[in-house]
Amino acid sequence: MYFIINILIFLSFSFSQWFNLNHDFINRTYYMSYPDNISEQESAPLIINMHGFGGNALSQRYYSEMDEFAHEQGIAVVYPQGIVNSIGYASWNVGTFWDFSNLDDVGFIEEMIDKISNDFNIDQDRIYACGMSNGGYMSYELACELEDRIAAFGSVTGNFMLNQSSGQLCEFTREIPIIHFHGTSDSVVDYYPPSFDGALTPFESADFWSLYNNLNIETMEELNNNVEIYTFSNDYSSTIFKHYKVYGGEHDWFKENWGFHTSIELIDFFLDYNLSDFYNETILGDVNNDSEINVLDVVLLAEIVLDGSYLVEGDMNFDQTISILDLIALINIILY
């Protein structure tokens, strides 16, 4: 009885409703959960929280308990529903052999963002994406293809499927902040390489994004006897790749019994980033982000050329690569 009363009290503090839209001639649905403590003049950040293979929007809502922590901070959460695939399970198309889907889920998510923004007062600068398992894979997919709409990304027990079979582009225009939670005893999605489906496992993913984001500093904090937190960063950017390594953890959305709650950590991580941080304040050529263009930027850009990594501030000719041509262009700006 007390459990039911608490649920009713909790639900009374938010607006929650199913919505639908037609995408590619298919009826798509999502469950929108909007906090009641937002005034008409305020806009709410939005977290897209995606279920796992065979799951559904409502099960992800109750399983992750994200509303409980998001609403008190004025954050809206949407739980999109995957389409039942050819073998009878709801899934997201992430380019694997096991999702049995060829749907345009990225297009659906983008259209969903547009519709939610029309129906609710959403802060376009603070839209984030996360998911469990197959939904975690999908969050990585969105990091590749919707980085111009979504500020930061989180994966819970879902690896990074870097391939072209899903039409994945991964043509980045900015740095990408990511947080990844994974248990070492996960028997569904591999923690240690090689993965069963060719996806990048947590530290392989950290290597990929560290190279791209030029994150050359690695630190580790022991949260407790079972949890280590790895942070990959650099000295001149707020962008990080953060990884919670849960020893003995299985295929799970980790909660307080592990010493942290995944939803709390996701929210705290997300709120460190605004989309405009990566676009509006970018000064082309200011490689070290000190608001000046000088010889220090030349030295750092030369290191990036040698590393083969990418930084949007150093892409002087806008060709999505960093090369000697960018270095020459930067030197010319300083000299002339």
N, C-alpha and C positions, 0 to 999 in steps of 0.2 A: 504493500500500500504506500509506504513512504517513498519507494522508488518511483512509483507512478506519479505521485504528487510532485516529486522533484522534477521529473521529466516535463510535466505540465507547466510548472513554474518556469523552467528553462525555456520552453518553447514560446511562452507568452512574451518573452523579451526580444523576439525577432519575428521578421516576416519571412515565411518560407512557402514556396509554391513551385509546382512543376510548370515548366514552359516548354514549348516546342517550336521548331522552325523547320523549313523545308530546304534541305541542302542536297544538290545533285539528285533531285526528285525523290529523296528519301526523307521521311519524317524523323527528325532527330529531336531528342529530349534532353533536358537538364533540370536539375533541382537547385533553385536559387534560394540562398539563405542570407537575408539582409538584416543588419542590426537595427533595432528601433531607436537607439540612442544617437542617431545622426539627424541633425537639423536640416531643414530645407536648403540652407545656405552652404552646407558642408557636402563634400564628396567623399565617398568611402573607397579605400583601397580594396582590391579584389584579388582573392586567391582562387585559382582553378585547381581543384583537388580531384584527381582521377583514380578510379577503382582499378583493381587488378583483373587478370584473366578470369572470366566466369563470374565476376562480381557485378555489382550494380551501384548506382548513385547513392541510394539510401543506406546500403550496407557500408559504403565507404564513409558516409557522414557519421554514422553511429560508431563505427570501428575507430576512426581517427580522432573522434571527439574534438575536432578542430573548432566547431562553432563556439564551444564553451570558452575557448581562449581568444578567439578572433573577435567575437561580438563585443566583449568588454572593452576592446581597444578600437571599436568602431570600424571593424574590417568585415567586408562581405565575403562569403565563400560560395562558390558555385561547384556543383557536383555533376559533371556531364555524364551521360549514359552512352556506353559503347554499344555498337550494333551486334546482335547475335550473328556469329559467323557460320560457315558452312557445316561445322560439326556441332552446332548447337550451343556455343558459349559466347557471351559478350566479350569483345576484345577490341584492342586498338591496333591499327596498322602501323607497325614499327619496322617492317622489312625483315621479319623473321619467318622461318618455315612453320613456326607453331602458332602464329596469330590467325592464320587462315582468313586473311582479310586483304582486300585490295581497295578499300574505301579511302576517300580523301578526308581523313580525320583532321589533318592540319587545317584544311579549308573550313571544316565544320567548327573547329575551335575559334578560328578567326571570325567567322560569321556570328558565332555565339557571343563573342566579346562585343561585336558591333550592336547586336540586339540588346544585350544587357545594358550597354551604355545608353541606348535609347530609352530603355524602360526604367533605369535607375540612375541616380547621380553617382557616377563612378569616377574616381581619380585616375585619369589615363596615364599619369606619371608613375602610378604604383599598382601595376598589375603583375601578378606572379603565378607560377605554375609548379605543381608538385603532383606526385602520384605514387601509388603502391604497386610494386611488381611490374606487370605490364603497363600500368599507369606511370611508373617510374621511367620505364623505357620511353613512354610517350612524352614525358617531360623533357628528356634529352632530345627527342625528335623536335619538339617545339623550340628548344635552344638553338637548333640548327636553322629552323625555318621561320620562326616568328620572333626573332630577337629584336625586331623593330617595334613590337607591340608589348612584349613581356620583359620586365626588368631583370628578374632573377629566377632561378630554377632549383627545384629540389627533387631528389629521387630517393625513394625508400625501398630497398631490396630490388631495385631495377637497374640493369646495366645499360651501357651505351652501345647501341647497335649502329655503328658507323658504316653504312653501305649505301648503295645507289638503288637497291631493289624496291625501295618504297618511294622513290622519287626524291629522296633526301638531297638537299643542295649543300648545306653547310657552307654557304658563302657569307662569312661573317662581316659585319660592318662596325663592330665594336667589341670591347671586352665582355666576357660572359661570366657572371658570378654563379657558382653552383655549390650546393650542399648535398652530400650523399651519405645515407645511413645504410649499414649492411652488417649482418651477422656472419661470423666465420663458420657457423654450422648450418648455414642456409642450404637445404637440400633441394630447393626448387630453382633458384637462380644462383649460379656459382659465385662464391666469393673469391676463390683462388683460380688463377688461370691454369690451363686453357678452359674457357667457358664452353658449354655444350652447344651453343648456337653461334659462336664466333664473335659475340659481343665483347666489348672492353669491360673487364672487371674493375672494381673500384680503384686500385692503384694504377692500372693501365689507363683508366679514364683520367685520373689525376695527372698522369704523364702527358696525355694528349692536351688537356686544357692548360696545364702549366706551360707547355711549349707555345701554345697559341697566345695565352695571356701574358707570356714572359714572366712567369712566377718562378723566381729563382731562389726563394727562401722556403725551407720546410721546417716546421716546428711540430712538436708532439706534446700534448698534455694528457696526463692520466687522470681521468675523471673519477675513477674508482678501480677496483681490482679487475673489473670486467670490461671497462670502456676506455679506449684511447681516442683522442681527438687530434687529427692531423690537419694542419693548416698550411696551405701553399700560397705564398704571397710574394710581393716585392716591396721595395722601399718607396715607390713613387705612385702607387695606385691603391685604391680601396678595394679593388677586385680581388677576391680570393676563391680558391677551391677548398672546401672544408669537408672532411670525412670523419664520420663516427664509426669506428671499428669496434664491434660488439663481440667480444670473445664468448663463444658458446651460444650466441644469439642465432635464432632460427629465422624462418621467413615471417617477419613480424613487423608491425608498427609499434616500435618500442615505447614503453610507458614507464611510470615512476619506479617500478620494481627494478629497473636497470639504472636508476639514478638520474634519469631525465625523461621528459616526455617529448616525443618526436614533433608533435604539433607546436609545442611552445618553442622549440629550437628552430623549426622552420619559420615561424612568424618573426622571431627575433632576427634571424638571418635576413629575411626578405626586407624588413623595414629599414635596413641599412642602405637600401638602394632605391634610387629613383631613375626612371628611364632617361630623364633629361641630363642626369649626371654623365651619360655616355655620349650625348649628342650636342646639347645646347652649349656646354662649356668646353667642348673640344677645340683646341687651337692647333691647326695643322702645323706640324713642325715642332711643337712643344712636347718633345718626346718624354721629358722627365716631369711634365705637369707642374712647372714652377711659374707659369704665366709669362715666361720669357723664352725667346728663341736665341740661342747662343752656341758657343763651341761645346758646351756640356751636352747639348742635344745631339750634336754631330758624333761625339764619342759614344753615346749610348746607342744611337741609331746604327753605328758601325758594328757594335756588339750584337745587335738584333739581326743585322745582315749575316753575320758569321754564324749565329745560332740557328738561322733559318726560321725564326718565329715571326709573329705578326703583331703589329700595334697600329691601330687606326690613325693615331696622331702622326705616325711616320710614313704613312702611305701617300706620298706627295703627288703621285700621278694617278691615284684612285684605281689601281689595277688589281686590288685585293692581294697583293704580294709586297714584300719588302725586299728590295734589291739595291745594287749599286746605283741604279738610276735615281732612286729616292734619296740616296746619300748625296749624289751630285746636285740634285734639285735643292736640298736643304742648304748645302754649302753656298750655292748661288744666292739663295735668299739672304743669308747672313752677309755675304760679301757685297751684294748690290742693293 
